């Protein structure tokens, strides 16, 4: 199942234009972000908006994301646990409405959080991009819109996929005598 119907008229689909380059997009002007979010809501998107400018630490991020996406009580409040729980979100176990067109995470004031916790801010976007790519495999759309009050903010690329060994020949799991 594809995420977008290639036979449909998509010129008015804000999400396709928005995310074609990346599952994570930056915004500077709040008015532009608000217009995009309103359009997405009109098109049936589930929007989860969080004010990242209030996050003093990584713990604050985990607290707010866990509450907003209804993570289970055993959520570990660390980046590995975030990645694990987002994999459940993309399969509709919790935190997302399967009847919605897509899930859109919106972080406002992300530059403030990025200054306080630069590594975490980068890794969170990378996790979301990776999970959004995985979601697309199941026909589920997941996007992240990031608003920054700093128009010069930059992040390293997110969602990069390494070239890995196939499951049958993965060197760490293949006995020494069977290795190529």
Secondary structure, DSSP 8 states (H G I E B T S, - for coil): --SS-TTS--TT-HHHHHHSS-SEEEE--HHHHHHHHHHHHHTT-EEEEEEGGG--SHHHHHHHHHHHTT--TT--SSHHHHHHHHHHHTTTSSSS-TTSS-EEEEEESHHHHHHHSHHHHHHHHHHHHHHHHHHHHTT--EEEEEE-S-TT------S-------TTT-TTTS-GGG--
